[in-house]
């Protein structure tokens, strides 16, 4: 296994990260139960990978609980990341990146994960209501206390990353080492500003949704969407943002890219999943690629890594080159 250091840190992480958003019970996504989740974690670690990612909001905290139980007796061999921002109750101080909420959220995550430290603690998204200096000073306190080892942000724009790093400098505290961002053959907007910003500020990048929420697997072919699928559930969601995000993913352009990925897979005698993941993993700016299997079979397919021939990678680059979509367009809080 080849491990890579995360950003400008000494933390070594595997090229594949296990996303745990599917662990537990959810009204919006097809998930897996505790037994299957435990089997997935065991198989993932046995393959040599070491980074598992979750969030306090995933399946109402059940995801963190499942990970905590599965890692008993081997916690020190695994890099665990989790996130905070999304609501944890109805109160005005039960969400966001304020000192009040982050302090409570961290303690709750530590209890659910059954651990006394978190390797990477992410701000799940930007909080316009909290001064960034307050957020960064609070996070630095977590690092100094030993409860958090490295800091990260998720779904931040380039400007927000820069402002956060400057704020960390102003409060003489720890800065961000990691970013999680949506990135795939059908979502390349981070290339314009976010990836150069991360290079400049020493931030390692983990790509979430490398399969385009399933679009790149070939599951969706423009002839109707299975209501039980992830995008089918989002299309039926009462949240307009979720509906719009799903519709954007199912655009004619994206379905054409997916068709090309399937064609490449046939040429190489492999799967569309392997091709889509290999393209992301082959990007020099990407430290780790986040997968989200619900079954052992999906995990095995995700881990069957290949290396794309340069001419194939270039062909996919040209086909999927970003258009005039918003530079920082994203469905915040989706992962």
C-alpha positions in Angstrom: 0.0 0.0 0.0 1.3 3.4 -1.0 0.4 6.1 1.6 0.4 9.8 1.0 1.0 12.6 3.4 -2.0 14.8 3.9 -1.3 18.4 2.8 1.7 19.9 4.6 1.5 17.5 7.5 3.2 14.3 8.5 -0.1 12.3 8.6 -0.1 9.4 6.2 -3.3 8.3 4.6 -4.4 5.7 2.1 -5.3 6.6 -1.5 -8.8 5.4 -0.9 -11.0 6.6 2.0 -14.0 4.8 3.3 -17.0 7.1 3.6 -19.6 6.0 6.2 -22.6 8.1 5.2 -24.3 4.9 4.3 -23.9 3.3 7.7 -27.1 3.1 9.7 -30.6 4.1 8.8 -31.6 7.1 6.6 -34.9 8.3 5.2 -33.2 9.7 2.0 -30.4 7.2 1.2 -30.2 3.4 0.8 -28.0 2.4 3.7 -26.6 -0.8 5.3 -27.1 -2.2 8.7 -24.5 -2.5 11.5 -23.5 -6.0 10.6 -22.8 -5.2 6.9 -21.1 -2.0 7.9 -18.8 -3.9 10.3 -17.9 -6.3 7.5 -17.2 -3.5 5.1 -14.9 -1.8 7.7 -13.0 -5.1 8.3 -12.5 -5.8 4.6 -11.4 -2.2 4.0 -8.8 -2.2 6.7 -7.6 -5.7 5.8 -6.9 -4.4 2.3 -4.4 -2.0 3.8 -6.4 1.3 3.7 -6.5 3.4 6.9 -8.8 6.4 6.5 -12.5 6.2 7.5 -14.7 9.3 7.2 -18.0 10.2 8.8 -19.9 13.2 10.2 -22.1 13.8 13.2 -25.1 14.3 11.0 -24.8 11.0 9.1 -27.8 8.8 10.0 -28.5 10.8 13.1 -25.1 9.9 14.7 -25.5 6.2 14.1 -22.7 6.2 11.6 -20.2 7.4 14.2 -21.5 4.8 16.7 -21.0 2.0 14.2 -17.4 3.1 13.5 -16.6 3.4 17.2 -17.9 -0.1 17.9 -16.0 -1.6 14.8 -12.7 0.0 15.8 -12.5 -1.2 19.4 -9.1 -2.7 19.9 -7.5 -1.2 16.8 -8.3 2.5 17.0 -4.6 3.5 17.0 -4.1 1.9 13.5 -6.9 3.9 11.8 -7.2 7.5 10.8 -10.8 8.7 11.6 -12.3 11.9 10.4 -15.6 13.4 11.2 -17.4 16.7 10.7 -19.6 19.3 12.5 -21.9 22.1 11.3 -25.3 20.6 10.6 -28.2 20.8 13.1 -28.0 18.6 16.1 -31.3 19.9 17.6 -33.8 22.6 17.3 -32.0 25.3 19.4 -30.3 28.3 17.8 -26.9 27.2 19.1 -27.2 23.6 18.0 -25.7 24.1 14.5 -22.9 26.1 12.8 -19.3 26.8 13.6 -19.6 28.8 16.8 -17.5 28.0 19.9 -20.7 27.0 21.6 -21.8 24.5 19.0 -18.4 23.1 18.0 -17.5 22.4 21.7 -20.7 20.5 22.2 -20.5 18.7 18.8 -16.9 17.5 19.4 -17.7 16.0 22.8 -20.8 14.3 21.3 -18.7 12.8 18.4 -16.1 11.6 20.8 -18.7 9.7 22.8 -20.3 8.2 19.8 -17.0 7.2 18.3 -15.9 5.8 21.6 -12.5 7.5 21.4 -10.6 10.2 23.1 -9.3 11.9 20.0 -10.3 12.5 16.3 -7.6 12.5 13.7 -9.1 15.0 11.3 -12.0 17.3 12.4 -13.8 19.0 9.5 -16.0 22.0 9.3 -18.8 20.5 7.2 -19.5 23.8 5.5 -19.0 27.6 5.9 -20.9 29.4 8.6 -21.7 33.0 7.5 -23.0 33.8 11.0 -19.8 33.1 13.0 -16.6 35.1 12.7 -14.0 32.9 11.2 -11.5 33.9 13.9 -13.9 32.4 16.5 -14.1 29.2 14.6 -10.3 28.8 14.0 -9.5 29.7 17.6 -11.9 27.1 18.9 -10.5 24.5 16.6 -7.0 25.4 17.7 -8.1 24.8 21.3 -9.2 21.3 20.3 -5.8 20.6 18.8 -4.0 21.9 21.9 -6.1 19.8 24.2 -5.2 16.6 22.2 -8.8 15.9 21.3 -8.2 16.7 17.6 -5.0 16.2 15.7 -5.6 17.8 12.3 -8.2 20.3 11.0 -10.1 20.3 7.7 -12.9 22.0 5.9 -15.5 20.6 3.6 -17.3 22.3 0.7 -15.5 25.6 1.2 -14.9 28.0 -1.7 -11.4 29.1 -2.5 -12.1 32.5 -0.9 -13.3 30.8 2.3 -10.3 28.5 2.5 -8.0 31.5 2.2 -9.9 33.5 4.8 -9.7 30.6 7.1 -6.0 30.1 6.7 -5.4 33.8 7.3 -7.6 33.7 10.4 -5.7 30.8 11.8 -2.5 32.9 11.4 -4.2 35.9 13.1 -5.1 33.9 16.1 -1.7 32.1 16.1 -3.5 28.7 15.8 -3.5 25.6 13.7 -4.6 26.0 10.1 -6.5 23.6 7.8 -4.6 20.6 6.5 -7.4 19.0 4.6 -10.3 19.8 2.3 -13.1 17.5 1.2 -14.7 18.6 -2.1 -17.0 17.1 -4.7 -14.9 16.0 -7.6 -15.5 13.6 -10.5 -15.7 13.4 -14.3 -19.1 15.2 -14.0 -18.0 17.7 -11.3 -14.7 19.4 -12.1 -15.4 23.0 -11.0 -12.8 22.9 -8.2 -10.1 22.8 -10.8 -10.4 26.6 -11.6 -9.8 28.1 -8.1 -10.1 25.6 -5.3 -7.3 23.2 -6.2 -4.7 26.0 -6.9 -5.7 27.5 -3.5 -5.1 24.2 -1.8 -1.7 23.8 -3.4 -0.7 27.3 -2.3 -1.9 26.8 1.3 -0.7 23.3 1.9 -4.1 21.7 2.0 -4.6 18.0 0.9 -7.7 17.2 -1.0 -10.1 14.2 -0.6 -12.6 13.9 -3.4 -16.1 13.0 -2.5 -18.7 11.6 -4.9 -16.1 10.4 -7.4 -18.8 8.3 -9.1 -21.1 11.4 -9.6 -23.6 10.0 -7.1 -23.9 6.9 -9.3 -24.2 8.6 -12.6 -20.8 7.3 -13.7 -21.7 3.7 -12.9 -24.1 3.6 -15.8 -27.1 3.1 -13.6 -28.9 6.1 -15.1 -29.5 6.2 -18.8 -32.0 8.9 -19.3 -35.0 6.6 -19.6 -36.3 7.2 -16.1 -34.9 7.2 -12.6 -35.4 4.3 -10.2 -37.2 5.9 -7.2 -35.2 3.6 -4.8 -31.9 5.0 -6.1 -30.0 7.8 -4.4 -30.9 10.3 -7.1 -34.4 9.0 -7.3 -34.8 9.7 -3.6 -33.3 13.2 -4.0 -35.7 14.0 -6.9 -38.6 13.1 -4.6 -37.1 15.1 -1.7 -39.1 18.1 -0.3 -35.9 20.1 -0.4 -35.6 22.2 -3.7 -31.8 22.2 -3.4 -31.7 18.4 -3.4 -34.0 18.2 -6.3 -32.0 20.7 -8.3 -28.7 18.9 -7.5 -30.1 15.6 -8.7 -31.5 17.2 -11.9 -28.1 18.8 -12.6 -26.3 15.5 -12.2 -28.7 13.8 -14.7 -28.1 16.3 -17.4 -27.7 15.1 -21.0 -24.0 16.1 -20.9 -23.3 14.1 -17.8 -25.1 11.1 -19.2 -23.0 11.4 -22.3 -19.9 11.3 -20.2 -21.2 8.3 -18.4 -21.7 6.5 -21.7 -18.1 7.2 -22.7 -16.9 5.9 -19.3 -18.8 2.7 -20.0 -17.3 2.5 -23.5 -13.8 2.9 -22.0 -14.6 0.2 -19.5 -15.5 -2.2 -22.3 -12.3 -1.4 -24.1 -10.2 -2.1 -21.0 -12.3 -5.1 -19.9 -13.1 -3.6 -16.6 -16.0 -1.7 -15.0 -17.3 1.8 -15.3 -16.7 2.2 -11.5 -13.1 1.3 -11.9 -12.6 3.7 -14.8 -14.3 6.6 -12.9 -12.3 6.0 -9.7 -9.1 5.6 -11.6 -9.5 9.0 -13.3 -10.0 10.8 -10.0 -7.1 8.8 -8.3 -4.8 9.7 -11.2 -5.2 13.5 -10.7 -2.0 14.8 -9.0 -3.9 17.2 -6.8 -6.0 14.5 -5.1 -4.7 12.9 -1.9 -7.4 10.4 -1.4 -10.6 9.3 -3.1 -13.7 8.8 -0.9 -15.9 5.8 -1.6 -19.3 5.0 -0.1 -20.1 1.3 -0.5 -23.3 -0.2 1.0 -22.3 -3.8 0.5 -19.2 -6.0 0.5 -19.7 -6.5 -3.3 -19.6 -2.7 -3.9 -16.6 -2.3 -1.7 -14.7 -5.0 -3.6 -15.6 -3.3 -6.9 -14.4 0.0 -5.6 -11.1 -1.4 -4.4 -10.3 -3.2 -7.7 -8.1 -0.3 -8.7 -6.7 0.1 -12.2 -4.4 2.7 -13.8 -5.7 4.4 -16.9 -3.5 4.5 -20.0 -2.4 8.1 -20.6 -4.3 8.3 -23.9 -7.5 7.1 -22.2 -7.1 9.6 -19.4 -6.6 12.4 -21.8 -9.6 11.4 -23.8 -11.8 11.5 -20.7 -10.1 14.9 -19.7 -11.2 16.4 -23.0 -14.7 15.0 -23.0 -15.4 16.2 -19.4 -13.7 19.5 -19.5 -15.6 22.0 -17.4 -18.0 24.4 -19.1 -19.3 27.7 -17.9 -20.9 26.3 -14.7 -20.3 28.3 -11.5 -16.7 28.0 -10.3 -17.7 27.0 -6.8 -21.0 25.4 -7.5 -21.8 22.5 -5.2 -24.6 21.0 -3.1 -23.2 22.0 0.3 -23.7 19.5 3.1 -24.2 16.6 0.7 -21.3 14.6 2.0 
